[in-house]
C-alpha cells in the first residue's frame, strides 16, 4: 500500500486532507508530517530544509500550491525526484475570475467607492470602459492564457509577454527584453502572472513601472516575490500608477503596520486569487498518483532549468 506524507495546513488541515484522500484514493495511506519520516509521496508547501532529501522511499513530490519555491529554496531538495506543480482543472478559471474582478474594480473605481461609502459621501464620477484600456499580461502560462481569454471577451484589448510564442488568437504577443519594453510602453493596465524565478524576482520595481504610461494600473496575482512594495507605493503617490490591486506580498501575512493597508489607491486581498479547495487539490494528487502507479509520467513537472 502506497503512503503519502502531508505538510499543508497543519494538524487541522491534515484531518481534512485525510478525509478527502480516504474517499478519492482509498488504497492510499496518508501520514501527518510530524508523525513520519518517510513515504512514497509527499504533498508539501514549505518543508524544512533537508527533510525531503532524507526520505529514501520518496517517488514523487507534490506542491500544495501553484508555486513550488517553498520547496525549491531548500538547497538539498532532491532534484532527481519528480516535482509536480499543483494545477487542478479549476485553478486557471479561478484566476481568470479574480483578475476579471480586479480589472473591473480598477476601471470602475471600486476602491474610491469603498472609501466614499466609509464616509457616507455620495459622489458620482466618470470612468473608462474596457475597450479604452490596453491590458498587458506578464506570463502566458496556463493561468495567463485563461486570463487573456476572459479579459478579451470582456472587451479589453489584450497583449501578453512570455518566454515563447503561444499563438493565441486575438492576443498581441511579445518576447524578450525588447518585447517587454515595447509592451509596457502601451500598457494601461499591467497584470503580473509570472512564475517565481531568479529572473523575475522584484521585477515589479521602479525601473519597470517607469516604462508604463503615466497613470497606468497594476494587478499582481502571482507572488510577493515579484514586487518591490515600497516602489509600488511610491509610484501610486507620484501618480505614475493611478491604482493597484495586490493579492500577494512578501512576507505573508502582510504585517499590520504596513502602509499598504490604508493606501487610498491600493486594494489589498489576502492571497485568494486562485485558491482551489483541499478536495480539488486532493483529487488532482490522487489522479497523478494513479498515473505514476500505472507507469505514466505525472504533469506538469517543475523544470529547474526554466524555474517553473
NORVENWO-V497642 format. One record per residue. N is the residue number from 1. PSI is psi in radians with two decimals (999 if undefined). Layout:
<<N/PSI> <N/PSI>>
This chain:
<<1/2.29> <2/2.70> <3/2.55> <4/2.09> <5/2.25> <6/2.26> <7/1.57> <8/1.98> <9/0.10> <10/-2.89> <11/-0.70> <12/-0.73> <13/-0.63> <14/-0.68> <15/-0.71> <16/-0.77> <17/-0.81> <18/-0.72> <19/-0.77> <20/-0.76> <21/-0.56> <22/-0.59> <23/-0.74> <24/-0.49> <25/1.26> <26/-0.32> <27/0.03> <28/2.28> <29/2.15> <30/2.41> <31/2.43> <32/2.45> <33/-0.69> <34/-0.16> <35/-0.04> <36/2.80> <37/-0.06> <38/2.67> <39/2.94> <40/-0.61> <41/2.71> <42/2.34> <43/1.89> <44/2.77> <45/-0.98> <46/1.21> <47/2.62> <48/2.48> <49/2.32> <50/-0.32> <51/-0.81> <52/-0.70> <53/-0.40> <54/0.13> <55/1.77> <56/-0.42> <57/-0.05> <58/2.22> <59/-0.48> <60/2.54> <61/2.35> <62/2.18> <63/2.39> <64/-0.21> <65/3.13> <66/-0.64> <67/2.61> <68/0.26> <69/-0.42> <70/-0.36> <71/-0.83> <72/-0.25> <73/-0.18> <74/2.03> <75/-0.31> <76/0.17> <77/2.41> <78/1.75> <79/-0.28> <80/-0.15> <81/2.29> <82/2.36> <83/2.02> <84/2.21> <85/2.48> <86/1.87> <87/1.12> <88/2.74> <89/-0.62> <90/-0.08> <91/-0.78> <92/-0.66> <93/-0.73> <94/-0.73> <95/-0.74> <96/-0.66> <97/-0.76> <98/-0.85> <99/-0.64> <100/-0.77> <101/-0.81> <102/-0.70> <103/-0.78> <104/-0.65> <105/-0.73> <106/-0.87> <107/-0.39> <108/0.04> <109/0.71> <110/-0.75> <111/-0.74> <112/-0.77> <113/-0.60> <114/-0.71> <115/-0.66> <116/-0.75> <117/-0.68> <118/-0.48> <119/0.30> <120/0.79> <121/2.10> <122/1.72> <123/1.89> <124/2.82> <125/2.76> <126/2.72> <127/2.73> <128/3.00> <129/2.81> <130/-0.78> <131/-0.26> <132/-0.20> <133/2.02> <134/2.12> <135/2.34> <136/2.16> <137/2.16> <138/1.90> <139/1.90> <140/0.76> <141/-2.70> <142/-0.79> <143/-0.89> <144/-0.64> <145/-0.75> <146/-0.68> <147/-0.76> <148/-0.74> <149/-0.78> <150/-0.77> <151/-0.66> <152/-0.70> <153/-0.48> <154/-0.16> <155/-0.05> <156/2.39> <157/2.19> <158/2.32> <159/2.78> <160/2.53> <161/2.24> <162/2.99> <163/-0.64> <164/2.81> <165/2.41> <166/-0.37> <167/0.75> <168/2.13> <169/2.31> <170/0.01> <171/2.12> <172/2.11> <173/2.51> <174/2.66> <175/2.68> <176/3.07> <177/-0.75> <178/-0.66> <179/-0.66> <180/-0.78> <181/-0.71> <182/-0.69> <183/-0.79> <184/-0.66> <185/-0.36> <186/0.43> <187/2.08> <188/-0.46> <189/2.00> <190/2.30> <191/2.16> <192/2.06> <193/0.60> <194/2.70> <195/2.77> <196/1.74> <197/2.98> <198/-0.61> <199/-0.38> <200/0.00> <201/2.20> <202/0.55> <203/-0.54> <204/1.30> <205/-3.13> <206/-0.78> <207/-0.70> <208/-0.79> <209/-0.54> <210/-0.31> <211/-0.18> <212/2.68> <213/2.57> <214/2.47> <215/0.37> <216/2.92> <217/2.73> <218/2.39> <219/2.18> <220/1.94> <221/0.39> <222/-1.58> <223/2.68> <224/-0.43> <225/-0.59> <226/-0.32> <227/2.51> <228/1.66> <229/-0.76> <230/-0.61> <231/-0.66> <232/-0.76> <233/-0.69> <234/-0.67> <235/-0.62> <236/-0.70> <237/-0.63> <238/-0.26> <239/-0.05> <240/-0.68> <241/2.39> <242/-0.55> <243/2.83> <244/2.64> <245/2.12> <246/2.18> <247/-0.18> <248/2.61> <249/2.89> <250/1.83> <251/3.00> <252/2.48> <253/2.71> <254/2.16> <255/2.49> <256/-0.48> <257/0.00> <258/2.37> <259/-0.21> <260/-0.63> <261/-0.73> <262/0.06> <263/2.25> <264/-0.26> <265/0.13> <266/2.28> <267/2.18> <268/2.26> <269/2.62> <270/1.05> <271/0.98> <272/0.17> <273/-0.84> <274/1.45> <275/1.55> <276/2.69> <277/2.83> <278/-0.60> <279/-0.76> <280/-0.75> <281/-0.65> <282/-0.70> <283/-0.69> <284/-0.81> <285/-0.75> <286/-0.70> <287/-0.77> <288/-0.62> <289/-0.69> <290/-0.68> <291/-0.81> <292/-0.77> <293/-0.18> <294/0.13> <295/0.10> <296/-3.09> <297/2.19> <298/2.87> <299/2.65> <300/2.41> <301/2.47> <302/2.34> <303/1.83> <304/-0.53> <305/-0.72> <306/-0.35> <307/0.31> <308/999>>
